[in-house]
Amino acid sequence: MEEKIKIIKDLSIEEREEVFADVARVLEGTAHEAHSEGNRHFAALSANMAHAIRINADELARDDMENAERVLLQAKTIISQFNAVHPYRMVSKAMH
């Protein structure tokens, strides 16, 4: 993801929107996993950020690139924090 953040200025608007959609999808996945593991606070934070990115993807892709980079860096930080605490992905999400 770092490569995408560094080259965000060189991408077309459509490609930037796609990057934001991908980041939102990853954040939603981490939110679902965190919720399954009982970490509701992190799940809410990740889901809310994904929702905000989806709503504002068009504006972020078209307007100020500094703000777009800042949002991507914050999303990367949240994903990295989750991956640091949970280095292995869940095999099953079945709840008993």
Secondary structure, DSSP 8 states (H G I E B T S, - for coil): -HHHHHTGGGS-HHHHHHHHHHHHHHHHHHHHHHHHTT-HHHHHHHHHHHHHHHHHHHHHHHS-HHHHHHHHHHHHHHHHHHHHH--S--S-----
